[in-house]
Amino acid sequence: MFFAALQLPASYFLRKRNVAFAIVYAGAGVGSAILSIVVGQLLQKISLEWTLRCLSLIYLFVALPSALVLRSRLPKKPFKSGGQVFDK
């Protein structure tokens, strides 16, 4: 999710692009710190299996709205194969 969100500020911001990237990186750092604390607490209170289930639900609730909202501003370019690798 981080790399997908990292590409969007480049297409939306021209003048304040560094600030936008700083916000993305700061959000990733804070989110990773919070997520590691949550996982540590879940591992102490419930089993590994249920921790992984809870973690997958957290990712689902974060990724699904993000996938619906985040859109690129630039048009999509068609994929061009450099050689005959994919045509064989």
PyMOL commands that set and color helices and strands:
alter all, ss='L'
color gray80, all
select helices_A, chain A and resi 2-12+17-45+48-69
alter helices_A, ss='H'
color red, helices_A
deselect
rebuild
show_as cartoon
